[in-house]
């Protein structure tokens, strides 16, 4: 199911509150057309750790969500992905994850 900008922000913010962390810089935000692959294969996030992803209505919406959190101080880089990158993902950075 595709989600609006507002819904994705709400979902991520609610999940952030459950993380036990205080700073946006403790998290990485990104976009992809395959969030599970990016999270678990490329960033080496453990499935039982803190992470979330949502599918956006479009790649433009995904980029706006990513930009919002980057401006708040999350780690990551704008400009990744292509027009098929409609999934927004976020994870808690740990010593075992790869940015």
C-alpha positions in Angstrom: 0.0 0.0 0.0 1.3 3.4 -1.0 1.4 6.2 1.6 1.2 10.0 1.6 4.0 12.2 2.8 2.1 13.0 6.0 1.4 9.3 6.8 5.0 8.3 6.3 6.2 11.1 8.6 3.6 10.1 11.2 4.6 6.4 11.0 8.4 7.1 11.3 7.9 9.6 14.1 5.8 7.1 16.1 8.4 4.4 15.5 11.3 6.9 16.5 9.6 7.4 19.9 9.9 3.7 20.6 13.6 3.6 19.7 15.0 4.8 23.0 17.4 7.2 21.2 17.4 10.9 21.6 19.1 12.3 18.4 18.2 12.3 14.8 21.9 11.7 14.0 21.5 8.2 15.6 19.5 7.2 12.5 20.0 6.8 8.8 17.3 7.6 6.2 17.2 6.6 2.6 15.1 5.7 -0.4 15.1 2.6 -2.6 13.0 0.5 -4.9 13.8 -2.5 -2.6 14.0 -1.4 1.0 14.5 -4.9 2.5 17.6 -5.5 0.3 19.0 -2.0 1.2 18.4 -2.6 4.9 19.5 -6.2 5.4 22.0 -6.8 2.6 23.6 -3.5 1.9 23.4 -1.7 5.2 23.8 -4.9 7.3 20.8 -4.0 9.6 19.8 -6.9 11.8 16.2 -8.0 11.4 15.6 -7.8 15.2 17.0 -4.3 15.5 15.3 -0.9 15.0 14.2 -0.2 11.5 11.1 0.8 9.5 10.2 1.3 5.8 7.2 2.6 4.0 6.2 2.7 0.4 5.4 6.3 -0.8 2.8 7.4 -3.3 5.7 8.3 -5.7 9.4 8.8 -5.9 8.9 12.5 -5.4 7.0 11.9 -2.1 9.8 9.5 -1.0 12.4 12.2 -1.8 10.5 14.8 0.2 10.3 12.5 3.3 14.0 11.8 3.0 14.8 15.5 2.7 12.7 16.3 5.7 14.7 13.9 7.9 18.0 14.8 6.5 17.3 18.4 7.3 16.6 17.3 10.9 20.0 15.7 11.1 19.6 12.1 10.1 22.5 10.5 8.3 22.2 9.7 4.6 22.5 11.5 1.3 19.9 13.1 -0.9 19.8 12.3 -4.6 20.0 8.5 -4.5 17.8 6.1 -6.4 15.8 6.7 -9.6 12.1 7.1 -10.5 11.4 3.6 -9.2 12.7 4.5 -5.7 9.4 4.9 -3.9 10.3 3.2 -0.6 11.6 5.2 2.4 13.6 3.3 4.9 15.1 4.3 8.2 17.3 2.4 10.7 19.2 3.0 13.9 23.0 3.3 13.2 25.0 0.7 15.2 28.6 -0.5 15.2 27.5 -3.4 12.9 25.6 -1.3 10.3 27.1 0.1 7.1 26.2 3.6 5.9 
